[in-house]
Amino acid sequence: MTESKIALKRELAVSAEQFDQVENIVKEVFKAKGFGVLTEINVKDVLKEKLNIESKPHKILGMCNPNRAHKVLQENMDMSALLPCNVSVYVNENGKITVSAMNPVAVLSLVESPIVEEVAKDVLTVFEEALDEVSQKFS
């Protein structure tokens, strides 16, 4: 497990050829934990279209759990600027696939609220479990 202040991430023991398979597993695992995909950005395609730059496969999935999002938004509507929670799947510099999720505790700590803090810690636990499950499927 790798963590930074802004993200939780797992490097999988698979190569770029399995990118689509990993992406599908990520979606399935997060869905089973109550998080659906609201948005999907194909970074590789955007960079090619807008800047004519070739890059490695990279998707940003905007994940949402409606109940948790509603709870946070009831506390502070400005939180909508920080939603949905992003989960990225990308081919890293080693040619392996990394799955990275925003650290909700770090991001949502911008708002000082016990309710938001509670939701953030809950989401952090779910994201860590989901990332571990994805990682285990490819170990």
MARRO-66252 format. One record per residue: residue number from 1; residue in three letters; chain; x, y, z negated of N, C-alpha, C in turn. Coordinates in steps of 0.02 Angstrom, whole numbers. Example, Ala and Ser with C-alpha at 12.3 -4.5 7.8 and 13.67 -1.06 7.14 Angstrom:
// MARRO-66252
   k   r c     nx     ny     nz    cax    cay    caz     cx     cy     cz
   1 ALA A    660   -284   -390    615   -225   -390    660   -165   -390
   2 SER A    642   -112   -354    684    -53   -357    645      2   -394
// end
This chain:
// MARRO-66252
   k   r c     nx     ny     nz    cax    cay    caz     cx     cy     cz
   1 MET A     42    -59      0      0      0      0     44     62      0
   2 THR A     25    110     42     61    173     45     11    228     30
   3 GLU A     32    277     -9    -11    333    -24     28    397    -19
   4 SER A     -5    449      1     22    516     -2    -31    557    -37
   5 LYS A    -17    619    -48    -67    661    -81   -131    665    -39
   6 ILE A   -125    667     26   -184    677     67   -215    613     94
   7 ALA A   -177    558     96   -204    498    128   -181    434     94
   8 LEU A   -224    384    101   -209    315     82   -196    279    149
   9 LYS A   -146    237    152   -135    203    216   -105    134    208
  10 ARG A   -118     94    259    -91     27    262    -63     16    332
  11 GLU A      0     -6    335     29    -26    399     15   -100    407
  12 LEU A    -17   -118    462    -35   -188    474     20   -224    512
  13 ALA A     23   -288    502     74   -329    535     50   -351    604
  14 VAL A     25   -302    643      1   -316    711     26   -262    758
  15 SER A     28   -279    822     53   -232    872     -4   -194    905
  16 ALA A     15   -146    946    -32   -102    980    -84   -140   1022
  17 GLU A    -66   -199   1045   -112   -238   1087   -176   -257   1049
  18 GLN A   -173   -256    983   -232   -274    943   -270   -213    917
  19 PHE A   -258   -155    947   -288    -93    924   -364    -98    921
  20 ASP A   -395   -119    975   -469   -123    977   -496   -170    924
  21 GLN A   -463   -226    914   -483   -274    864   -479   -243    794
  22 VAL A   -424   -208    780   -416   -175    715   -471   -123    705
  23 GLU A   -482    -82    756   -534    -30    752   -601    -61    735
  24 ASN A   -619   -115    768   -683   -148    755   -688   -176    684
  25 ILE A   -633   -205    660   -632   -231    591   -639   -175    541
  26 VAL A   -605   -119    554   -610    -61    509   -683    -39    505
  27 LYS A   -716    -33    561   -786    -12    562   -830    -61    523
  28 GLU A   -818   -126    534   -858   -177    500   -848   -176    424
  29 VAL A   -785   -171    403   -769   -172    331   -799   -111    297
  30 PHE A   -790    -52    326   -817      9    295   -893      8    295
  31 LYS A   -923    -18    349   -996    -23    351  -1022    -68    296
  32 ALA A   -988   -123    284  -1009   -170    231  -1004   -137    162
  33 LYS A   -964    -84    157   -956    -48     94   -999     15     92
  34 GLY A  -1044     22    140  -1091     77    140  -1071    139    178
  35 PHE A  -1017    135    217   -993    193    255  -1000    180    330
  36 GLY A  -1043    219    362  -1052    213    434  -1012    266    471
  37 VAL A  -1002    254    535   -964    302    577  -1012    354    605
  38 LEU A  -1001    417    586  -1041    472    613  -1009    503    675
  39 THR A   -942    506    673   -905    536    729   -846    492    747
  40 GLU A   -827    496    809   -769    458    832   -730    500    882
  41 ILE A   -668    513    866   -625    554    909   -569    509    935
  42 ASN A   -563    505   1000   -509    468   1031   -453    519   1044
  43 VAL A   -407    523    997   -353    573   1000   -311    564   1063
  44 LYS A   -297    502   1081   -257    489   1142   -291    520   1203
  45 ASP A   -357    510   1210   -393    537   1268   -396    613   1266
  46 VAL A   -406    642   1207   -410    715   1201   -343    746   1220
  47 LEU A   -288    718   1196   -222    745   1213   -208    740   1288
  48 LYS A   -230    686   1318   -220    677   1390   -262    728   1429
  49 GLU A   -325    734   1409   -370    779   1445   -352    853   1436
  50 LYS A   -337    873   1375   -327    944   1361   -256    968   1373
  51 LEU A   -206    924   1361   -137    945   1365    -95    904   1415
  52 ASN A   -126    855   1446    -92    810   1493    -32    776   1459
  53 ILE A    -42    756   1396     10    722   1357    -10    649   1349
  54 GLU A     37    605   1365     27    533   1352     45    519   1279
  55 SER A      2    481   1246     17    464   1177     -7    393   1162
  56 LYS A     11    370   1103     -9    303   1082    -83    304   1061
  57 PRO A   -115    246   1060   -184    242   1038   -193    272    968
  58 HIS A   -247    311    960   -260    344    896   -334    364    895
  59 LYS A   -371    339    846   -441    358    838   -451    386    768
  60 ILE A   -493    437    764   -514    465    700   -589    449    693
  61 LEU A   -605    412    641   -674    393    628   -702    433    570
  62 GLY A   -754    471    582   -786    509    529   -836    465    492
  63 MET A   -817    443    432   -858    396    394   -902    432    344
  64 CYS A   -962    406    334  -1008    437    287  -1049    385    250
  65 ASN A  -1057    398    185  -1104    361    144  -1158    413    127
  66 PRO A  -1218    406    155  -1269    458    146  -1285    475     73
  67 ASN A  -1289    426     30  -1306    439    -40  -1253    481    -74
  68 ARG A  -1190    463    -63  -1135    501    -94  -1130    571    -64
  69 ALA A  -1138    576      1  -1135    642     34  -1191    687      7
  70 HIS A  -1250    659      0  -1307    698    -25  -1293    724    -95
  71 LYS A  -1266    681   -137  -1250    700   -207  -1201    758   -209
  72 VAL A  -1150    754   -168  -1099    807   -165  -1129    872   -137
  73 LEU A  -1169    866    -85  -1198    925    -54  -1249    959   -100
  74 GLN A  -1283    920   -141  -1329    951   -189  -1291    993   -240
  75 GLU A  -1231    972   -255  -1189   1009   -302  -1161   1072   -271
  76 ASN A  -1141   1068   -207  -1110   1126   -174  -1114   1116    -98
  77 MET A  -1157   1154    -66  -1167   1148      7  -1104   1163     47
  78 ASP A  -1058   1201     19   -995   1215     55   -953   1153     64
  79 MET A   -969   1100     26   -933   1037     35   -944   1008    104
  80 SER A   -996   1030    139  -1009   1005    206   -950   1018    253
  81 ALA A   -910   1068    237   -851   1083    278   -797   1029    271
  82 LEU A   -802    988    219   -753    935    206   -778    866    225
  83 LEU A   -838    862    252   -868    797    269   -872    791    344
  84 PRO A   -874    731    372   -870    667    339   -797    651    319
  85 CYS A   -790    595    284   -724    571    264   -690    539    325
  86 ASN A   -631    560    342   -597    534    400   -554    472    385
  87 VAL A   -560    424    429   -519    364    428   -487    359    497
  88 SER A   -421    353    499   -385    351    562   -355    282    575
  89 VAL A   -355    263    637   -322    202    660   -274    225    714
  90 TYR A   -210    210    705   -162    234    754   -102    187    759
  91 VAL A    -68    191    816     -6    154    826     50    200    802
  92 ASN A     87    175    753    140    217    723    206    212    762
  93 GLU A    257    246    736    322    250    771    357    182    776
  94 ASN A    336    133    734    365     66    737    327     20    785
  95 GLY A    276     46    819    236      6    864    184    -37    829
  96 LYS A    178    -28    764    127    -64    724     66    -19    715
  97 ILE A     11    -49    694    -50    -11    683    -55      9    610
  98 THR A    -71     73    599    -83     99    532   -156    119    527
  99 VAL A   -185    104    470   -252    127    453   -244    175    395
 100 SER A   -269    235    403   -260    288    354   -328    319    337
 101 ALA A   -340    330    273   -403    362    252   -387    423    210
 102 MET A   -427    474    217   -417    533    176   -422    515    103
 103 ASN A   -384    549     62   -387    539    -10   -443    585    -36
 104 PRO A   -501    557    -52   -557    599    -71   -545    637   -136
 105 VAL A   -506    610   -181   -492    645   -243   -452    709   -229
 106 ALA A   -403    705   -186   -363    763   -168   -405    815   -131
 107 VAL A   -443    793    -82   -481    840    -41   -539    871    -81
 108 LEU A   -576    829   -116   -635    855   -151   -618    891   -215
 109 SER A   -556    889   -236   -535    926   -296   -534   1001   -283
 110 LEU A   -543   1020   -221   -547   1092   -205   -607   1124   -239
 111 VAL A   -657   1084   -255   -716   1108   -291   -713   1082   -362
 112 GLU A   -715   1126   -410   -711   1105   -480   -781   1089   -504
 113 SER A   -795   1023   -505   -861   1000   -526   -855    928   -550
 114 PRO A   -880    914   -609   -878    845   -634   -916    796   -589
 115 ILE A   -970    818   -559  -1009    775   -515   -969    758   -453
 116 VAL A   -939    808   -422   -898    797   -362   -838    754   -380
 117 GLU A   -807    766   -436   -749    726   -458   -769    653   -466
 118 GLU A   -827    640   -495   -851    572   -504   -862    537   -437
 119 VAL A   -893    572   -390   -904    543   -323   -837    530   -289
 120 ALA A   -791    577   -295   -725    570   -262   -689    509   -289
 121 LYS A   -690    499   -354   -656    440   -383   -689    376   -360
 122 ASP A   -756    376   -355   -793    318   -332   -774    302   -259
 123 VAL A   -772    353   -217   -754    344   -147   -682    320   -141
 124 LEU A   -638    347   -181   -568    325   -181   -563    250   -194
 125 THR A   -599    225   -243   -600    154   -258   -625    113   -198
 126 VAL A   -679    136   -169   -707    101   -111   -658    101    -52
 127 PHE A   -626    158    -39   -578    163     16   -518    117      4
 128 GLU A   -493    116    -57   -436     72    -72   -456     -1    -61
 129 GLU A   -515    -21    -83   -539    -89    -73   -546   -105      1
 130 ALA A   -575    -58     39   -584    -68    110   -518    -75    147
 131 LEU A   -471    -32    131   -405    -35    163   -370   -101    146
 132 ASP A   -376   -122     83   -346   -186     64   -378   -244    102
 133 GLU A   -444   -241    110   -478   -295    146   -457   -297    219
 134 VAL A   -452   -239    250   -429   -236    320   -358   -265    325
 135 SER A   -315   -244    279   -246   -267    279   -242   -343    271
 136 GLN A   -283   -371    227   -283   -443    216   -305   -482    277
 137 LYS A   -349   -453    316   -373   -487    377   -318   -494    430
 138 PHE A   -266   -454    422   -212   -455    472   -144   -475    442
 139 SER A   -146   -506    382    -82   -527    352    -69   -601    364
// end
